Amino acid sequence: QEKVKFYRLKNQLNILNKAKLYLDKNKIEPKPISLRTLLALLEGASLEDNDYLADKWAALISNASSGSLNNEKHPSFPKVLMELSPIDAILYDEIYSMDDTIIWNNFKPAFAKKHSLRIEDVSFSYENLFRLSLIYNTNTGLYRTHYGKYFYKICKNV
């Protein structure tokens, strides 16, 4: 149990350090974070063992402490980030970095090949992003939700 506590504390400190570096680099004076949001952020950050997602936690924490995250409007962001796998996050970032409408049946095999993934794994990640209301698909293409766009901005690796 002590090893688990140490592991979680080490993760928290690493991610908090990344968040502080971002704030320092951008000359942002941190503001207080509500206890509800702070506890959710620290809980999620303490469990993260993937560097790609750790950077997203650092971005989310730094944006929360810069005043960019309003707890009353977006208390779900830490929970959503906790529910993303590394593949989900990479897929999500690629979808959100594109300007064009995405035709899923064309995009999916190209993404799978680019990242050496099975089509089933990409489909599973797509379904998770859809479940989390970050994307939606219609006959005309794959779209980004308003919620998803804001989540992308607030968790963007900087």
ChimeraX attribute file (.defattr): number of C-alpha atoms within 10 A of each C-alpha:
attribute: neighborCount
match mode: 1-to-1
recipient: residues
	/A:1	6
	/A:2	7
	/A:3	8
	/A:4	11
	/A:5	11
	/A:6	12
	/A:7	15
	/A:8	20
	/A:9	17
	/A:10	15
	/A:11	20
	/A:12	23
	/A:13	14
	/A:14	17
	/A:15	26
	/A:16	21
	/A:17	14
	/A:18	20
	/A:19	24
	/A:20	20
	/A:21	14
	/A:22	19
	/A:23	19
	/A:24	13
	/A:25	9
	/A:26	9
	/A:27	9
	/A:28	15
	/A:29	11
	/A:30	15
	/A:31	13
	/A:32	10
	/A:33	18
	/A:34	13
	/A:35	10
	/A:36	11
	/A:37	21
	/A:38	17
	/A:39	13
	/A:40	17
	/A:41	24
	/A:42	20
	/A:43	17
	/A:44	21
	/A:45	30
	/A:46	24
	/A:47	17
	/A:48	19
	/A:49	12
	/A:50	10
	/A:51	11
	/A:52	15
	/A:53	24
	/A:54	24
	/A:55	21
	/A:56	23
	/A:57	30
	/A:58	27
	/A:59	25
	/A:60	27
	/A:61	29
	/A:62	28
	/A:63	23
	/A:64	23
	/A:65	22
	/A:66	16
	/A:67	15
	/A:68	13
	/A:69	21
	/A:70	14
	/A:71	17
	/A:72	10
	/A:73	8
	/A:74	13
	/A:75	15
	/A:76	14
	/A:77	21
	/A:78	23
	/A:79	14
	/A:80	15
	/A:81	21
	/A:82	18
	/A:83	15
	/A:84	17
	/A:85	15
	/A:86	15
	/A:87	18
	/A:88	22
	/A:89	19
	/A:90	17
	/A:91	20
	/A:92	20
	/A:93	15
	/A:94	11
	/A:95	20
	/A:96	18
	/A:97	10
	/A:98	9
	/A:99	7
	/A:100	11
	/A:101	12
	/A:102	17
	/A:103	15
	/A:104	20
	/A:105	10
	/A:106	9
	/A:107	12
	/A:108	19
	/A:109	16
	/A:110	14
	/A:111	19
	/A:112	17
	/A:113	11
	/A:114	9
	/A:115	13
	/A:116	9
	/A:117	14
	/A:118	13
	/A:119	15
	/A:120	11
	/A:121	13
	/A:122	19
	/A:123	16
	/A:124	13
	/A:125	21
	/A:126	21
	/A:127	15
	/A:128	17
	/A:129	21
	/A:130	16
	/A:131	11
	/A:132	17
	/A:133	15
	/A:134	22
	/A:135	22
	/A:136	17
	/A:137	13
	/A:138	9
	/A:139	7
	/A:140	10
	/A:141	13
	/A:142	18
	/A:143	19
	/A:144	20
	/A:145	14
	/A:146	12
	/A:147	14
	/A:148	20
	/A:149	13
	/A:150	16
	/A:151	20
	/A:152	20
	/A:153	13
	/A:154	20
	/A:155	22
	/A:156	16
	/A:157	17
	/A:158	9
